[in-house]
Amino acid sequence: MPSLKQRSPLAVKRLGRRAYTPIGQATAGLRLMPSFILAGAQRCGTTSLYRALLSHPAVLSAAYHKGVNYFDVNYDRGIDWYRGHFPLNVTAAMRARGTNESPVTFDASGYYMYHPLAAERIGRDLPGVKVLVLLRDPVERAYSAYKHEYRRGFETESFERALQIEDERVQPELERMLADHSYQSSSYRHHSYRRRGLYAEQMDRLAEAVGRDHLLAVESENFFEHPEEEYARIIDFLGLAPHRPERFDRWNARPGSGMSESAREFLVEAYEDQARLLAPYFERPPSWARG
């Protein structure tokens, strides 16, 4: 059953966050820091995995947040601000009592994987942290992201047009972000459809920052088709006791496609090398490999 926090209206959650943040920051030294991070990718099933992870009796989330978005858009607020979002040590110990495990907490922010500076910041500020990523067929992910941004009002162009102008929208913003680390780009975040699916370079960046053995890639398709097996593998990677949720729900799924053949062909060509480059992270080509 969802907790009161999960069932609260959005406005109430926002009020709760605003009230909680200064208290959390003032007591930062008494709080857990994340032992793992769910870093993305966007539109790959992170909400579903987040819910499954929270069913584990030793795992706690940030207060009022699925993701804190510290290492991408809130880094200037400082580490005490970040730590202030997580459970108090004493509260966490009470929650995990009877499990014979130390409690852990985590951050699930889907922009971390794609943000050009987040990986380095994670590696520097959270030494030893483990990072999980869900990777979906990048062609399907791109169109799902487009529908998501269009529905939220961040996009007004057709999908074909958005792909056509993506580089001219996004590349200058990336260059500005790299030159000015305080700069936040709405276009880079909301108009990157093809680029977010170039997983290999993002995975390499994460591996360099946290260490290859601290990074686990999970195929979204496998997670939804074989959730028990994939969840067990994830729990083992995190060093947690075996656990099985009562059920595995699929959150934020958008059925149907509607992608034009020309857009599909463009993306298939754009991702031609991704399966080969990602094979070392899966120890095999991903299931959506073509050719």
Residue, then its C-alpha position, 0 to 999 in steps of 0.5 A: m500500500p502506498s505511504l501517506k507521502q506517496r498518496s499526498p497531493l502534489a501541492v502538499k508534497r511541495l509544501g512539505r519539501r519547503a518546510y523540510t529542507p531547512i530542518g534537514q540542512a541544519t541536521a545534515g551531520l546526523r543523516l545518512m548519505p546515499s550508498f547508491i544512486l539510480a542515475g537514469a536513463q530518462r524514460c527507461g523505467t527508473t520510477s518502476l525500479y525506484r518503487a521496487l527498491l523501496s520495498h526492501p526493508a533496509v532501503l529508505s528514500a529521500a524525504y518528499h523526493k524520488g530524486v534530489n537532482y543535486f549533482d545536476v541542477n542544485y550543486d551550488r546549494g552545497i553538500d549539507w543541503y543535499r544530505g539534509h534530504f535523507p533520513l536521520n541515522v536514528t530514524a533509519a536504524m529504527r526502520a531497519r530494526g529486525t532486518n540484521e542489515s544496516p539501513v541504506t538510502f539512495d537518490a534516483s535522479g534520471y538526469y544524472m546520467y546525461h548531465p555533462l558534469a554530474a558523473e564527476r561530481i558524484g565520484r568526487d563527493l560520494p567515494g565508494v558509491k554504487v551507480l545503477v542505470l536502466l537502458r532501454d532501446p534508444v530508438e523507443r526511448a527517444y520517441s517516448a521522451y519526445k511525447h513526455e516533453y510535448r505533453r508537459g509543454f516543453e516541446t512544440e515541434s513535430f518529432e521529425r522537426a525536433l530531431q532535425i534541429e536537435d543539434e542546433r538547439v542543444q550543442p551551444e547549450l552544452e558548450r555553455m554548460l561546460a564553460d560555466h558550471s553554474y549555467q542550467s540549460s532547459s533546452y539541453r535537458h528537455h530537447s535531447y532526444r537522440r543525444r540521450g540515447l548515446y549511452a556508451e559515452q555516458m556509461d564511460r563517463l560514469a565508469e571513469a568517475v565511480g569505477r567500473d565495478h561500482l556501475l551496473a547496467v540493466e536493460s529495461e526490457n529485461f527488467f520488465e520481462h523478467p523482474e524477479e531475476e533482474y531485481a535479484r541481480i540488482i540487490d546482489f550488486l548493492g550488497l543487500a539481503p535477498h528480497r522479493p517485492e509483493r509485485f512489480d508495477r510498471w509506472n509511467a508507461r506510455p503504450g503505442s508508438g506512432m513514430s514515423e518510418s523516416a524518424r525510426e530509420f534516422l535513429v536506427e542509423a544514429y545508434e548503429d554503433q551503440a550495441r557494440l560499444l555497450a556490450p562490455y557493460f552487459e557482457r553481451p550485446p543488448s537485446w535491442a541490438r540490430g543487425 
